[in-house]
């Protein structure tokens, strides 16, 4: 029997998180500002910092039984005039689970957790402009495009534009 569920990741998820993060960087390098070569030798302390759940950051994981197959991270701006905004980063779903509900479940869980934070009004994210599937996925959740950043990423050979999307937390139900 398959049990699919989502929850906030904890330090006990470190090895699974690290494995999925490196898989993401290998499988879809164009989707991330970092890359596999850079992160494969990072000390575990860097990943421990990423998994520390606080009011300003947390990571939601999607599980198939006990196997971590999808992730999304939240980071809150902490400057006084921008702390009404949060950022969704490092979104990834194992290709074997794309087209299922797991990625949606992860994002919905993240959004609901973010809605509980005092004075948080919006969530922002960026997606490579040519990634139509991802952009449609986010738009189904209520994210709206508010701009495009030309040449947002450079992979060593070509520049990639990113679409900037935002979700008003008061509009998400």
N, C-alpha and C positions, 0 to 999 in steps of 0.2 A: 504494500500500500504506500502510495506517495503522499507525503504531508508537506504542503507548501505553506510557508509562513514568513513573516518579516518581524524584525526587531532591531533595536539599537545594538550596535556591535559593542563588545566589551574586550578587555585585554586578553581574555581567554580565546578570542577569535583571531588573535594576531597572526598565526601561521596561515590560516585560511585566507585572511584578508591580504596578506603579503602575496600569496600564491595567485589570487584572483587579480590583484593589482598588476602584477608582472604579466599575467596572461592578457589583460586589457591593453597594456602598452605594446605587446607583441602583435595582438590581433588587429587592433585599430589604432595604429600610431598617429594617424592624421587627426584623431579626435582629442588628443591631449597635448598640453603645452610641454610636458616632460616627455621622456622617452625611456625605453627599456635599458639602453646602455648606461644611462645616468642612474637609474634607480636600482638596478640589479645588485649593486654592491653597497647600497646604503646600509648603514648600521641599523639594527632593529629599533634603536631608540627613536629614529625618525618616524617609523611606522607606529610606535607606541604613542608618540605625541599626537599623531593623526587620529588615533582611536580614543584618546582621552575625551570622554563625553562631558561637556560643560554647557553653560547657557550660551556660549558663543561658538560652539562647534560640536558636532556629533555625526556619526555615520550610521545609516540604516542598511541592514543587510537583508537579502532575500534568500531563503533556504529551501532546498529540496531535500526533505528529511533533514539530515545534519550537514549537508553539503552547501557551502556558500556559493551562490550562483549569480547574484546580482548585488550591486552596491550603489549608494548615492550619499554624498557628504554635504553637510550644511556648515557654512561659516558665516558668522554675523559680523557686520562692520561694527567697530567699537569706538569710532570717533563720535563725539556728542551730536553732531549734526547729520550723521549718516547711519546711526545705529538703529534706525527704523527699517533698514534694508538687510537682507540676508542673501547669500550667494549659494547656489547649488553647484557643486563641482564633482569631478571624478565619478560620473555616472557610467556604469557599465553593466551589461547583462551578457552572460555566457551565451554564445551563439545557439547552443542547443535549446535554450529557453526563450529565445526571441519569438514573439508571436503568442506567447502564453500571457497570463496576467501578472507574472511575477514582477516585471519591471514597473508596471502600473502600481502594483501593491506597494513596492518600495517607495515610489515617489509620493503616493497618497499618504503613507505612513510618515514620511519626512515632512510633508506639508502640514499634516495634523499636529505633529510635534512642534513645528515652528509656530503654528497658530497659538500654541500655549505660552509662548514667550511674550513677556510684557513689552508693549509698544512696538512690536515688529509689524510692519505694514505690508511689505512687499518682498518677493523672492525674485532674484535675477539669475539668469543663466545664459550661457552662450553655446552655440552649436555651429559647426562648420556649415557654411551656406549651401554647399552641395549635398549635404546629408538630409535629403528630403524626408526620409523615413523618420529620423529622429525629430526633425522640426514638426512634422505632423503629429507625432506622439506627444510632444510637449503641448502643442496647440489643443489637442483633445482634452488635456488636463486643465486648460484655461489660460495658458501662457499666451501672451500677445507680443508680436514682434514690434519693437520700438526703434530699431535701427540696425545698421550693418557696419561692422568695423572692417574696413579694407586692410588687407595684409596683416591680419591679426596674428597669424602664425607663419613661421618659415621653417620648412622641413629640410633645408640644405639645398634644395633644388627649385622649389616653387613656393610662392606665397599662397596662403589660404585665408579667405575672408570668413568672418564669423557673424552670424545673425545674433542679435541681442534680444532676449525675450524676458518678459516680466509677468509675474502673477500678483494681482492685488489680493491679499489674503482675506479681505472682507468679501470678495466675490467667490471664494472657494467654499463649496459646501460638500 
